[in-house]
Structures are given as C-alpha cells and as structure tokens.
Amino acid sequence: MHWPWLWITLSFAKLPQKVIWRYKGDRPASLGNNTLLVDWMPQTDLLRHPKIKLFVAHGGTNGVQEAIYHGVPILGLPLIFDQRDNLFRIEVRGAGKIDFFTMNKHTFLQGIQEVVNDPSYTTNMQILSQLMKPLDTALFWIEFVMRHTCAAHQGTESYKLLILLKSKWLRTVKQKKICS
C-alpha cells in the first residue's frame, strides 16, 4: 500500500466516528473496524444524511458543489487541475481545509479532527448552502411582498386585471347590442 493510503487508513482507524470510504481494491490491512469500504454509493444521498460530519474529497467541481448544497464541510486532497483552486475557495470561506502537500499521518488525522470538532466549519458551509437554494429565495420574496403591500413597486399588477376584463366584457356586450 502506498504512503498516502496507509496514512488515510491509519487516521480513519483512530476516529470514534464511522467512516464510509469509496475504495476499489483489496481491503487494506491497517483499516479499522469503523470503516466501511464501498465500490460505489450515491454521493448526494450520503451527503444529505443528517449525521454526515465531513466529506474527504479530491475537490472536483461536482463534489464541491454537492457538499456546498448539502452543507457538509470538506477536507480536501487535491490531485489535479482545478481541484486545488476549488478547495482553496472553500478553505478561504472557512468551510473546509486543504491537506495534501503537507499531509502525513499526523496532519491528516488532525485535519479531520479539526473540521469535525470545530462547529465553525459546518456553520460556514451551511451559510454557503443557503445561497444555493433558489426555492427558498423565491419563497422569501413572495412572502415579503405579501407582508409589505404598501410598496407599489413590489406589488402585483393583477388587481388591474379585473378592470380590464370588466371593460372588455362591457365592450363585447355593447357591440352585440349595436349589431343586433
């Protein structure tokens, strides 16, 4: 087993939490009893579960967006291209931590414990998550307009519809009387 996988398995084994790890290959000998290895699992279903405390990810765009949407903080292990930049943006906002180039068996475990035990990471990610739900924003503004009807520019024009329909109906009735 290569060094980063060994450090990851040893770190997971020391955690009191249960770990679900997408891993293909033979079961590592150093893997603890708290870790479930899966070939594949629907990531969004996993991230949506209320007991998920941390998402260890490489920082691909889809994974980062899904973690933001579900409000789950990230411990990032960027490998290529845009992943480091994606994770840097998460780290700057206090919603995750990057730990690859400095990673060893101690810093990886410390990174996990820091993100899991410091509620600010979850809070910051949940703040980012709120920005991603357009239905909530739409409902807020609909209810706001309903509460504050005195602001004419925020109101609806539907009250004029009755007048338009009524005047159109009267014109139609008058035309029928004239033509008959």
N, C-alpha and C positions, 0 to 999 in steps of 0.2 A: 504494500500500500504506500502511495506517495505521501510526502510530508504534509500537505495541507489537509488531506482526508484523514490522516491519523490525528492531527490536532483537532479537527472538527469532531471526530467520533469520541475522542477523549473528553472534549469540552461538553458535548451533549450528555455523556455518561455521568458527569458531575452535577448536572442540573436536577433540581427537585421536580421540575415540570416534565410533562410528557412531550415527546418530540415526534413529529411526523416528517419524514425525510424522503423526498423523491430521489431514489438512488437505484441505478441499474448496475448489476454485478453481484459478485459473491458477498455474502454478509461479512462485514469487517469483524475481525476477532475482538477488537477493542470496543465494540459497540455495546452500550449499556442496555439494561432491560427496559429503560424508559423510552426507547426509540423504536418506532415502527417504520420499517422500510417499505415503500410502495413504488411500483413501476410507474404508475400514473394515478393522479387524483385530480378531480376538477378544482382548479386553484381558486376560482371565485367562491365556490361552495365552502371551501376550507377557510378562506379569508373572512367570509361573512359570519362564521361561527362566533358567538359571543365570548368564548373562552380563549380565543387566539390572542396571544400577547405580543408576538414578534414574528416577522417574516424575514428569514435569511434568504437573500436573493442576489443574483448577479447584477441586477439593475437595468434589465431590458425595459423598454418603454411600456409594453403591455403589463408586465408585473408591477411596475411602479404605479401605473395608473390604477390598477386593480387594488393595490394596497392603499392608495390615497382614497379611492372611492369608499372602501370599507373601513377606513380609519385605523389601519394596523401599521405600527412603526416598523421600520426596516433596518436590519443590519446588513450592509451591502458588501459584497465581494465582487467588485467589477472585474471583468476579464478583457473585454474588447470594446472598441469604437465608442459609442455614445454612453455606455453604461456608467463610466466614472462621472461624466457630466450630469447624468440623470440623478445619480446618488449624491453628488455634491449639492445639487439644488435641494434635495430632501434634507441633507445634513445642515445646510445654511438655515433652513426654516425650523430646525430643532425637532424634526420628525423622524430622524434616523441617524445612523452613524456608518461611516465607511471604515472598513478594516480589512485591507488586503495586503498592501505593500509593507505594512508594519506588523502583519499578523504572525503570531506564533501561538503556541498552546496556551500561553497566559493571557495575551491580549485579546484573543478571540473569545475566551470564556468571560473575561472582564467586560468586553463589549456587549455580550449577551446579557450579563447581569445588570449592567448599567441601563440598557434600554428597557429591560423587563421591569426593573425595580424603581426606575425614576418615572413617575407619572407624567412628567412634562412632555416626554416623547409621545405618549398616547394622546395627551391633550392637544399638542401641536398638530399631530396628524389628523385628529378629529376636526380641528379648525380648518385644515386644508380640505377635508372631506366635505364640509358644509358647502364649500364653493362649487362642488361638483354635482349638486342635486338641483337641477332646474325646476323640477316639480315643486319643491319647497319654496323656491324663489317666486314662482308664479303664484302659488297659494298666498304667500305673504302679501304680494301686491294686490291681488284680488280682494283679500280681506282688508287691507289698508284702505283701498278706495271705498269699500262698503262702509267702513267706520268713519271716514272723513268725507262725507258727501258735500261739504260746503266748498270744497276746492273745485271750481268749474272745469279747470283744465285736466283734472284727474277723473272726472265723471264720465259716464257713458252717454252717448247721443241717442240711446234707444227711446227716451221719453218723447223725442220728436217723431218717432215712427208712427205713433197713434194719430197724430195730427196729419201726417202725410197720407196715411191710409184712409182717414176720415175724409179729407179733402178730395182724394182720388175717387172715393165711393160716391161723394156728392156730385162730382163732375159726371160720373158714369150715369147716375140717376137722372140728372138734368138732361144729358144728351139723349137718353131713352125717351124722356117726356117730349122733348122737342121733335124727335124723329117720329114719334107715333101720332 
